[in-house]
Amino acid sequence: MDKFALPTTEDTEKMMRLPVGFASPLWLMFAGAATVGAAWYWSRTLFRPTNLEALAETTEAVIEAVDDEVEDLAEATLELAEEVAESAIDMAVEVAEEALDAATEVADEVLEAAPEPVQEIFVAMAFEPVAPPAAPDDLTRLTGIGPKLAAALAEQGVTRFADIAAWTADDVARFDKALKLMGRVEREAWIAQARRLAEA
């Protein structure tokens, strides 16, 4: 058969019976090369040695970066909270001042509308001096009372000798139980001592 002759129908049928290119040995070479390449790649990827020191350094660097971010976030949050608190205080002061001004205006209007004797009473009350609160006494001067017990009595509202001098039997029992004094009030004669010091 002439090699330049057109294929016959019989030759074409033979060629079409096989998959295209299946008869070529190049496909076997390509498949083998691909298998070897894939095996080499996965062996390098799966069995690659790991540098634990570098991994530890990377982990420490990540932890430090996270710590820095957390600190920055905490500082920013604290600054924001301080700003909000200052703004709230300023607003509260402004509202209080406006309310005081409004209340003063209303009081002035009511006072102007009131009869003259009532106005004189209000004026007298407004300028009546208010006595300053009395300074607390040194309760440690009483026998059996130390600084801690004096502080505990102050928390209960007892800060002066006159307060102890005015105690009744019920008060003695109440404080004895609340402060676990175990009869010290009567044993040390606190009431008598307090009366003497209050009168001095």
C-alpha positions in Angstrom: 0.0 0.0 0.0 1.3 3.4 -1.0 2.1 5.5 2.1 0.6 8.6 0.5 -2.6 6.8 -0.4 -5.8 7.7 1.5 -6.8 5.3 4.2 -9.5 2.9 3.2 -12.7 2.4 5.0 -11.4 -0.8 6.6 -8.3 1.1 8.0 -10.5 3.9 9.4 -12.8 1.4 11.1 -9.7 -0.2 12.8 -8.5 3.1 14.0 -11.9 4.1 15.4 -12.2 0.8 17.4 -9.4 1.9 19.7 -9.5 5.0 22.0 -7.6 8.0 20.4 -3.9 7.8 21.3 -4.2 4.6 23.3 -1.9 2.7 21.0 0.9 5.3 21.6 3.6 4.3 24.2 4.0 8.0 25.1 0.9 7.8 27.3 2.6 5.1 29.5 5.7 7.3 29.8 3.6 10.4 30.8 1.6 8.4 33.3 4.8 7.0 34.9 6.4 10.4 35.1 3.3 11.9 36.7 3.1 9.1 39.3 6.8 9.5 40.2 6.4 13.3 40.4 3.4 13.1 42.7 5.1 10.5 44.9 8.2 12.7 45.2 6.1 15.8 46.0 4.1 14.1 48.8 7.1 12.4 50.3 8.8 15.8 50.5 5.7 17.4 52.0 4.8 14.8 54.5 8.2 13.8 55.7 9.8 17.3 55.7 11.9 17.8 58.9 10.4 20.4 61.3 12.6 23.0 63.0 11.1 23.1 66.6 13.2 26.0 67.7 12.0 28.2 64.8 8.4 27.0 65.5 8.8 27.9 69.2 10.2 31.4 68.3 7.4 32.0 65.9 4.9 31.0 68.6 6.5 33.3 71.2 6.5 36.1 68.6 2.8 35.6 68.0 2.0 35.5 71.7 4.0 38.7 72.3 2.1 40.4 69.4 -1.2 39.3 70.9 -0.2 40.5 74.3 0.7 43.9 72.8 -2.6 44.1 71.0 -4.5 43.2 74.2 -2.6 45.8 76.2 -3.2 48.5 73.6 -6.9 47.5 73.5 -7.1 47.7 77.3 -5.5 51.1 77.4 -7.8 52.4 74.7 -10.8 51.0 76.6 -9.7 52.6 79.9 -9.1 56.0 78.2 -12.6 55.7 76.6 -14.2 54.9 79.9 -12.4 57.9 81.6 -13.7 60.2 78.8 -17.2 58.8 79.2 -17.1 59.2 83.0 -15.8 62.8 82.7 -18.6 63.6 80.1 -21.2 62.1 82.4 -20.0 64.1 85.4 -20.0 67.3 83.3 -23.5 66.6 82.1 -24.7 65.8 85.6 -23.2 69.1 86.9 -24.8 71.0 84.1 -28.2 69.4 84.8 -27.9 70.0 88.5 -27.0 73.7 88.0 -29.9 74.1 85.6 -32.3 72.4 88.0 -31.0 74.6 90.9 -31.5 77.7 88.8 -35.0 76.7 87.9 -35.9 75.8 91.5 -34.5 79.2 92.7 -36.6 81.0 90.1 -39.7 79.1 91.2 -38.9 79.8 94.9 -38.5 83.5 94.2 -41.8 83.6 92.4 -43.6 81.8 95.2 -41.9 84.1 97.8 -43.0 87.2 95.9 -46.6 85.9 95.7 -46.6 85.0 99.5 -47.9 87.5 102.1 -45.4 89.7 103.9 -45.2 87.8 107.2 -44.5 84.6 105.3 -41.8 86.4 103.3 -40.1 87.5 106.6 -40.2 84.0 108.0 -38.6 82.6 104.8 -35.9 85.3 104.8 -35.1 84.6 108.4 -34.8 80.9 107.8 -32.6 81.5 104.7 -30.1 83.4 106.8 -30.2 81.3 109.9 -26.7 79.9 110.5 -26.4 76.1 110.4 -24.2 74.6 113.2 -21.3 72.6 111.8 -21.3 68.9 112.6 -19.6 68.0 115.9 -16.1 66.6 115.6 -15.8 63.0 116.8 -14.3 62.2 120.2 -11.3 60.1 120.7 -13.0 57.0 122.0 -9.7 55.3 122.7 -9.5 57.4 125.8 -12.1 54.9 127.3 -10.5 52.0 129.1 -10.8 48.8 126.9 -11.3 50.6 123.6 -8.5 50.4 121.0 -8.3 51.8 117.5 -10.0 48.8 115.9 -12.9 48.9 118.3 -13.2 52.6 118.0 -13.4 52.2 114.2 -16.1 49.4 114.6 -18.1 51.7 116.9 -17.8 54.6 114.4 -19.2 52.2 111.7 -22.2 51.7 114.0 -22.7 55.5 114.3 -21.0 55.9 117.8 -18.4 58.6 117.5 -18.8 60.7 120.7 -18.7 60.2 124.5 -22.2 61.5 124.7 -23.4 58.7 122.5 -22.0 56.0 124.9 -23.2 58.0 127.9 -26.8 57.9 126.6 -26.8 54.0 126.1 -29.7 52.1 127.7 -29.6 48.5 128.8 -31.0 47.5 125.4 -28.2 49.5 123.6 -25.6 47.8 125.7 -27.0 44.3 124.8 -27.3 45.3 121.1 -23.7 46.5 120.9 -22.4 43.7 123.0 -23.9 41.2 120.5 -23.0 43.1 117.3 -19.4 43.7 118.3 -18.9 40.5 120.4 -17.8 42.5 123.4 -18.6 39.7 125.9 -19.7 42.0 128.7 -16.8 44.5 128.3 -19.2 47.5 128.5 -20.2 46.8 132.0 -16.9 45.3 133.1 -15.0 48.4 132.0 -17.8 50.8 133.0 -17.8 52.5 129.6 -21.0 54.5 130.3 -19.6 56.0 133.5 -16.3 56.9 131.8 -18.1 58.4 128.9 -20.3 60.6 131.1 -17.3 61.9 133.0 -15.4 62.6 129.7 -18.5 64.2 128.1 -18.9 66.6 131.0 -15.3 67.5 131.1 
